[in-house]
């Protein structure tokens, strides 16, 4: 991703243009099949159309038999996903499933042995949290001469640019350097990160969101974790948690979900050496691996999940670190659905990209990991969508008990569906309760017990994401932050004479 540094000021625009081109088209040009710029390659589109036609014809001519077969297939998917999720959760309970670095060990690393570190902070329309960002970055315990913080702003996002101008002018704000990303499609976080990577000087690259409050020792812990791991570990993923779980029921559900995901499921995936869909923040990556495998896909709206699978497919692995970054849980239902529909759409995007050569993916990932990655990335949004159908069938049965429903649920299908309904839902609630108890969120018991309401919201978001995959696959729905705990007032908010924004320099070749 690096480029030759221009020698004269007149070449700066040319360098920026080359960096922008690489940020948008680099992966697509070097590895066309790894890019989600096209949602469906021809054979995938043709197979999907053929399956839809076959199903429609079968339902038209043999309705009961066809619906019974489809129900059986869906039930098998439900049961397989439930069993696999429980296996991953159980493996995540092991004490050695997560990397732990004590405070003393992290601080014991001499400063002159710490590698150069770059933090990328992509932000768009984030005026409310810019001052919190500066506060979070200044709290990091890492030598300033080895730390580079690049705030990646769209050049036409004037409100955030002005807020950044004020934030970097306060004492301590000089730690942040602003990079103005040229306005160009797609307007996505991975495009901004790819552009910022051209200015990065660190051997380790990480991403934080603008509202993040990372563990002050997280960077040192990552360095220690890399030192312990084998050479094939390309990424260290830190945990994410929320600090506004009590704000309302939605933030409680979201907090419980993250407690299970980052404390048990991701460590379980690490323990089983399965592909790990990275979180959108606090993933710490070896720079040379990013250069080798192509960094982020600017057309994928869950570039983190895609990169995690690409890391595994390239023969590398990801470790999960017991260090927490605090975020703000989405407290608004509409804003939450916008965010979650993008995640579900991106999961399907990533799965479609990695099965473009199914035989090659099977060989690179291994049979079990391939099946698990399919159940996770494709199964999660598809099952959330199918829930709407099966809930409607259940409601229809309760209200009218039509004979047709009995016919499409013969015993072989009925008992599998019953197991999925009773044990699957109970297991999901149990995992939420364990996750909240183990992370000090026992006060969220009501959220754990009422989580089926949350699943309805997931299904709505999934249906929206699946529709968008067909209509506008690379559209990035903006998630608004600052809806929870108000931003900390800053003296910089007082009127003052604007100072020029410090600009990043191109990285040395």
C-alpha positions in Angstrom: 0.0 0.0 0.0 3.0 2.4 0.3 3.9 4.6 -2.6 7.0 6.6 -3.5 7.1 9.9 -1.6 6.9 12.9 -3.9 10.1 15.0 -3.8 8.5 18.4 -4.6 5.4 20.0 -3.3 3.9 20.1 -6.8 3.8 16.3 -6.7 1.6 16.2 -3.6 -1.7 16.2 -5.6 -0.4 13.4 -7.7 0.5 11.4 -4.7 -2.9 11.9 -3.2 -4.6 11.0 -6.5 -2.5 7.8 -6.6 -3.4 7.0 -3.0 -7.1 7.5 -3.6 -7.0 5.3 -6.7 -5.3 2.6 -4.7 -7.7 3.0 -1.8 -10.7 2.5 -4.1 -9.4 0.1 -6.8 -6.3 -1.4 -5.4 -7.8 -4.7 -4.1 -10.1 -5.0 -7.1 -7.2 -4.6 -9.5 -4.8 -6.9 -7.7 -7.3 -9.6 -6.6 -10.5 -9.1 -8.6 -12.3 -12.1 -7.0 -11.6 -10.7 -3.5 -13.5 -7.5 -4.1 -17.2 -7.0 -3.3 -17.5 -4.3 -6.0 -19.7 -6.9 -7.8 -22.1 -8.6 -5.4 -22.7 -11.7 -7.4 -20.3 -13.2 -9.9 -22.1 -14.8 -12.9 -22.2 -18.4 -11.7 -23.6 -17.2 -8.3 -26.3 -15.1 -9.9 -27.3 -18.0 -12.3 -27.4 -20.5 -9.5 -29.6 -18.2 -7.3 -32.0 -17.6 -10.2 -32.1 -21.3 -11.0 -32.9 -22.3 -7.4 -35.6 -19.6 -7.2 -37.2 -20.9 -10.4 -37.0 -24.6 -9.2 -38.5 -23.7 -5.9 -41.3 -21.6 -7.5 -42.2 -24.4 -9.9 -42.1 -27.1 -7.2 -44.3 -25.0 -4.9 -46.7 -24.4 -7.9 -47.1 -28.1 -8.8 -46.3 -29.9 -5.6 -47.0 -27.3 -2.8 -47.2 -29.6 0.2 -44.1 -31.7 -0.7 -42.1 -28.7 -1.8 -42.9 -26.7 1.4 -42.1 -29.7 3.5 -38.7 -30.2 1.9 -37.9 -26.5 2.3 -39.0 -26.6 5.9 -36.8 -29.6 6.5 -33.8 -27.9 4.9 -34.3 -24.8 7.0 -34.7 -26.9 10.2 -31.4 -28.7 9.5 -29.8 -25.3 9.1 -31.3 -24.1 12.4 -30.2 -27.2 14.3 -26.7 -27.1 12.8 -26.2 -23.5 13.7 -27.5 -24.0 17.2 -25.1 -26.9 17.9 -22.1 -25.2 16.4 -22.8 -22.0 18.3 -23.0 -24.0 21.6 -19.7 -25.8 20.7 -18.0 -22.5 20.1 -19.4 -21.0 23.3 -18.2 -24.0 25.3 -14.7 -23.7 23.9 -14.7 -20.0 24.7 -15.3 -20.9 28.4 -11.7 -22.3 28.6 -9.3 -20.1 30.5 -6.7 -20.2 27.8 -9.2 -19.3 25.0 -8.2 -15.6 25.3 -4.8 -14.0 25.6 -4.2 -12.2 28.9 -1.4 -9.7 29.5 -1.1 -8.3 33.0 -0.5 -4.6 33.6 3.0 -5.2 35.0 4.0 -7.3 32.0 2.6 -4.6 29.6 4.5 -1.8 31.3 7.7 -3.8 31.7 8.4 -3.6 27.9 11.1 -0.9 27.5 10.0 2.0 25.4 12.9 1.6 23.0 11.6 -2.0 22.2 8.1 -0.9 21.4 7.4 -0.9 17.6 6.1 2.2 15.8 2.3 2.1 16.0 -0.4 3.7 13.8 -4.0 4.3 14.9 -6.5 5.0 12.1 -9.7 6.7 13.2 -12.1 7.1 10.3 -14.9 9.5 11.1 -17.8 11.0 9.3 -20.4 13.5 10.7 -19.0 12.9 14.2 -18.9 16.4 15.6 -20.3 15.2 19.0 -17.5 12.8 19.8 -14.3 14.4 18.4 -13.3 15.8 21.8 -13.8 12.4 23.4 -11.6 10.9 20.7 -8.7 13.2 21.6 -9.2 12.4 25.3 -9.1 8.7 24.6 -6.0 8.9 22.5 -4.1 11.0 25.0 -4.9 8.5 27.7 -3.0 5.7 25.9 0.2 4.7 27.6 2.6 4.5 24.6 5.6 6.6 23.9 4.6 9.6 21.8 7.5 9.4 19.5 6.4 5.9 18.4 2.7 6.6 18.2 0.9 8.0 15.2 -2.9 8.8 15.4 -4.5 9.6 12.0 -8.0 11.1 12.1 -9.4 10.3 8.7 -12.1 12.9 7.7 -13.9 13.3 4.4 -12.7 16.6 3.0 -16.3 17.9 2.5 -17.5 16.9 6.0 -17.1 20.5 7.1 -18.7 20.2 10.5 -16.4 17.4 11.7 -13.4 19.1 10.1 -14.2 22.3 12.1 -14.7 20.2 15.3 -11.3 18.5 14.7 -9.7 21.9 14.2 -10.8 22.9 17.7 -10.0 19.5 19.3 -6.4 19.3 18.0 -5.7 22.8 19.3 -6.2 22.0 23.0 -3.3 20.7 25.1 -2.7 17.1 24.2 -4.6 17.4 21.0 -1.4 17.5 19.0 -1.2 13.8 19.3 -3.9 13.6 16.5 -3.0 14.3 12.9 -5.8 15.0 10.4 -5.9 13.3 7.0 -8.5 14.8 4.7 -9.8 12.0 2.4 -10.8 13.2 -1.1 -14.5 13.0 -1.7 -15.1 10.0 -3.9 -17.4 7.0 -4.1 -17.7 4.7 -2.3 -18.2 6.7 0.9 -17.1 3.9 3.2 -15.0 3.4 6.2 -12.6 0.9 4.5 -11.9 3.3 1.7 -10.9 5.9 4.3 -8.7 3.4 6.1 -7.0 2.3 2.8 -6.3 6.0 2.0 -4.9 6.6 5.5 -2.7 3.5 5.2 -0.6 5.4 2.7 0.3 7.9 5.4 0.9 5.3 8.1 4.3 4.8 9.6 3.6 2.0 12.1 4.6 -1.6 12.0 1.3 -2.4 13.8 -1.9 -0.8 12.5 -5.2 -0.5 14.4 -8.6 1.1 13.9 -10.6 2.9 16.5 -14.0 4.5 16.0 -14.3 8.1 17.0 -16.4 7.4 20.1 -14.0 4.6 21.4 -12.4 4.7 24.8 -9.7 2.0 24.7 -7.9 0.5 27.6 -4.9 2.8 28.2 -2.5 -0.2 28.1 -4.1 -1.9 25.1 -1.3 -1.1 22.7 1.4 -2.4 25.0 -0.7 -5.5 25.7 -0.9 -6.1 21.9 2.8 -5.9 21.5 3.3 -8.4 24.4 0.6 -10.6 22.9 2.3 -10.6 19.4 5.6 -11.5 21.2 4.0 -14.6 22.8 2.2 -15.9 19.7 3.5 -17.8 16.8 4.6 -16.1 13.6 1.4 -16.9 11.8 -0.7 -14.6 14.1 -1.5 -11.6 11.9 -4.0 -9.9 14.0 -4.9 -9.3 17.7 -8.5 -8.5 18.3 -9.4 -6.7 21.6 -12.8 -6.9 23.2 -15.5 -4.4 22.9 -18.0 -3.4 25.5 -20.6 -0.8 26.2 -20.9 1.7 29.0 -24.5 2.7 28.6 -26.2 -0.7 29.0 -28.6 0.8 31.5 -29.8 3.5 29.2 -32.8 1.6 27.9 -33.8 -1.9 27.0 -32.2 -1.8 23.6 -28.8 -0.9 25.0 -29.2 -3.7 27.5 -29.8 -6.2 24.7 -26.9 -4.9 22.7 -24.6 -5.0 25.7 -25.6 -8.6 26.5 -25.0 -9.6 22.9 -21.5 -8.1 22.9 -20.7 -9.7 26.2 -21.3 -13.1 24.7 -19.7 -12.3 21.3 -16.4 -10.9 22.5 -15.9 -12.8 25.7 -16.9 -16.3 24.6 -17.7 -16.7 20.9 -14.7 -15.0 19.4 -12.3 -16.7 22.0 -14.1 -20.0 21.1 -13.4 -19.4 17.4 -9.8 -18.6 18.2 -9.5 -21.8 20.3 -10.8 -23.9 17.4 -8.6 -22.0 14.9 -11.7 -21.0 12.9 -11.9 -17.8 10.8 -12.7 -14.8 13.1 -14.9 -12.1 11.8 -13.1 -9.1 13.2 -14.8 -6.3 15.1 -15.0 -3.0 13.3 -12.6 -1.5 15.8 -9.7 -2.5 18.1 -8.3 -5.0 15.7 -4.5 -4.7 15.7 -2.8 -5.8 12.5 0.7 -6.5 11.3 1.4 -3.9 8.6 3.2 -6.4 6.4 0.2 -8.7 6.4 -2.0 -5.9 5.3 0.3 -5.2 2.4 0.4 -8.8 1.5 -3.3 -9.6 1.5 -4.6 -6.3 0.2 -5.9 -4.4 3.2 -9.6 -3.5 3.3 -12.2 -3.9 0.7 -13.7 -0.4 0.1 -16.9 -2.0 -1.4 -17.6 -4.3 1.5 -19.8 -2.8 4.3 -18.4 -5.2 6.9 -14.8 -4.9 5.8 -13.7 -6.2 9.2 -15.5 -9.6 8.8 -14.2 -9.9 5.3 -10.6 -9.1 6.4 -10.8 -11.7 9.2 -11.8 -14.4 6.8 -9.1 -13.3 4.3 -6.5 -13.5 7.0 -7.5 -17.2 7.7 -7.7 -18.0 4.0 -4.1 -16.7 3.6 -2.8 -19.1 6.2 -2.6 -16.6 9.1 -4.6 -16.5 12.4 -6.1 -14.1 14.8 -5.7 -14.0 18.6 -8.3 -12.5 21.0 -6.9 -10.2 23.7 -8.4 -9.6 27.1 -8.3 -5.8 26.8 -11.5 -3.8 26.4 -12.4 -0.8 24.3 -15.5 1.0 25.6 -18.1 2.1 23.1 -21.5 3.6 23.1 -24.4 1.1 22.5 -26.9 2.2 20.0 -29.9 3.5 21.9 -32.2 4.5 19.1 -34.2 1.6 17.4 -34.2 3.2 13.9 -30.5 4.0 14.1 -29.9 0.4 15.4 -31.7 -1.1 12.5 -29.7 1.0 10.0 -26.5 -0.3 11.6 -27.5 -3.9 11.9 -28.9 -4.1 8.4 -25.5 -3.0 7.1 -23.8 -5.7 9.2 -26.1 -8.4 7.9 -25.7 -7.2 4.3 -21.9 -7.2 4.8 -21.9 -10.7 6.3 -23.6 -11.9 3.1 -21.3 -9.9 0.9 -18.2 -11.4 2.6 -19.6 -15.0 2.3 -20.4 -14.5 -1.4 -16.9 -13.2 -2.0 -15.2 -16.1 -0.3 -17.2 -18.8 -1.9 -16.6 -17.5 -5.5 -14.1 -20.4 -5.7 -15.7 -22.8 -3.3 -13.2 -25.7 -3.8 -10.3 -23.4 -3.2 -11.9 -21.9 -0.1 -12.7 -25.4 1.2 -9.0 -26.4 0.8 -7.6 -23.2 2.3 -9.9 -23.0 5.3 -10.4 -26.7 5.9 -13.8 -28.6 5.9 -14.9 -27.7 9.4 -13.8 -24.1 9.2 -15.5 -23.7 5.8 -18.8 -25.0 7.2 -18.5 -22.9 10.4 -17.7 -19.8 8.4 -20.8 -20.5 6.2 -23.0 -21.0 9.2 -21.7 -17.8 10.8 -21.6 -15.3 7.8 -24.4 -16.7 5.7 -26.4 -18.5 8.3 -26.7 -15.6 10.8 -28.6 -13.1 8.4 -30.5 -15.8 6.6 -31.8 -17.4 9.8 -32.8 -14.0 11.1 -34.8 -13.5 7.9 -36.4 -17.0 8.1 -37.5 -16.3 11.6 -40.1 -13.9 10.2 -41.5 -16.8 8.1 -41.6 -19.3 10.9 -43.0 -16.9 13.5 -45.8 -16.2 11.0 -46.4 -20.0 10.6 -46.4 -20.4 14.4 -48.9 -17.5 14.9 -51.1 -18.9 12.1 -51.2 -22.3 13.9 -52.0 -20.8 17.2 -54.8 -18.7 15.8 -56.4 -21.1 13.3 -54.6 -24.5 13.4 -55.0 -25.0 9.6 -54.5 -28.6 8.4 -51.9 -27.5 5.8 -49.4 -26.7 8.6 -49.8 -30.3 10.0 -49.0 -31.6 6.5 -45.8 -29.7 6.1 -44.6 -30.7 9.6 -44.3 -34.5 9.5 -42.7 -36.0 12.7 -39.2 -36.1 11.2 -39.4 -32.3 10.6 -41.6 -31.4 13.6 -39.3 -32.8 16.3 -36.2 -31.1 14.8 -38.1 -27.8 14.6 -39.3 -28.3 18.2 -35.8 -28.9 19.4 -34.6 -25.7 17.6 -37.5 -23.7 19.1 -37.3 -24.9 22.7 -33.6 -25.8 23.2 -32.2 -23.2 20.8 -34.0 -20.3 22.4 -33.3 -21.5 25.9 -29.6 -21.9 25.0 -29.4 -18.4 23.5 -31.0 -16.9 26.7 -28.7 -18.9 28.9 -25.6 -17.7 27.0 -26.8 -14.1 27.4 -27.2 -14.6 31.2 -23.7 -16.2 31.5 -22.2 -13.4 29.4 -23.7 -10.7 31.5 -22.8 -12.4 34.8 -19.2 -12.9 33.8 -18.7 -9.4 32.6 -20.2 -7.7 35.6 -23.6 -6.9 34.0 -25.9 -8.9 36.2 -28.2 -5.9 36.3 -29.2 -6.7 32.7 -31.2 -9.8 33.7 -34.4 -8.3 32.3 -32.7 -7.7 29.0 -31.5 -11.3 28.9 -35.0 -12.6 29.6 -36.7 -10.4 27.1 -34.2 -10.9 24.3 -36.8 -12.6 22.0 -38.1 -9.0 21.3 -34.6 -8.1 20.2 -34.6 -11.0 17.8 -37.7 -9.5 16.1 -35.6 -6.3 15.5 -32.8 -8.5 14.2 -35.2 -10.1 11.7 -36.4 -6.8 10.4 -32.9 -5.5 10.0 -31.9 -8.7 8.2 -34.8 -8.5 5.7 -33.7 -4.9 5.1 -30.1 -5.9 4.6 -30.9 -8.7 2.2 -33.0 -6.4 0.1 -30.2 -3.8 0.0 -27.8 -6.5 -1.1 -29.8 -6.8 -4.2 -30.5 -3.2 -4.7 -27.5 -1.2 -3.4 -24.8 -3.6 -2.1 -22.1 -1.1 -1.3 -24.2 1.6 0.2 -22.9 2.5 3.7 -25.7 3.4 6.1 -24.3 5.9 8.6 -24.6 5.0 12.3 -25.0 8.2 14.4 -23.1 8.3 17.7 -23.4 10.6 20.7 -26.9 9.5 21.5 -25.9 8.0 24.8 -23.6 9.7 27.3 -23.2 13.3 26.2 -19.7 14.3 25.0 -17.5 15.8 27.7 -17.5 19.6 27.5 -14.1 20.9 26.4 -12.5 24.4 26.8 -11.9 24.2 23.1 -15.6 24.6 22.5 -15.2 28.3 23.4 -15.0 30.6 20.4 -11.4 31.0 19.2 -9.4 31.8 16.2 -9.2 28.7 14.0 -5.8 27.2 13.6 -4.6 25.4 10.5 -5.2 21.6 10.6 -2.0 19.6 10.8 -1.8 17.3 7.8 -0.2 13.9 7.5 2.8 13.4 5.4 3.1 10.4 3.0 4.7 7.4 4.6 8.3 6.7 3.7 8.7 3.9 1.1 
